[in-house]
């Protein structure tokens, strides 16, 4: 599922400082 991977990468790259908040995206 490329969409899931892209979202995960975007979330981690979007805000690496708040990994906890971005983790909820996916």
N, C-alpha and C positions, 0 to 999 in steps of 0.2 A: 504493500500500500504506500505508494510514493507520497500521497497527500499527507498521510500521518507523519512520515519522515520529514517532509518539508515543514510541516507545522512545528514539529519538535525542534528542528534546527533554527527556524525563525524565532521561536520563543527563546531559545538559549542565546541566540545572537542578539535578539531585540533587547533583552535586559538580563545580562549575565549576573549583575549585582543582586537582583531579586529572583533568584532561581525558584524560590518557594512559590512566588506569585505566578511566575511564568509556567511552572510545572502544572498549574491548574488548566492552562490553555488546552493541553492535549490530555 
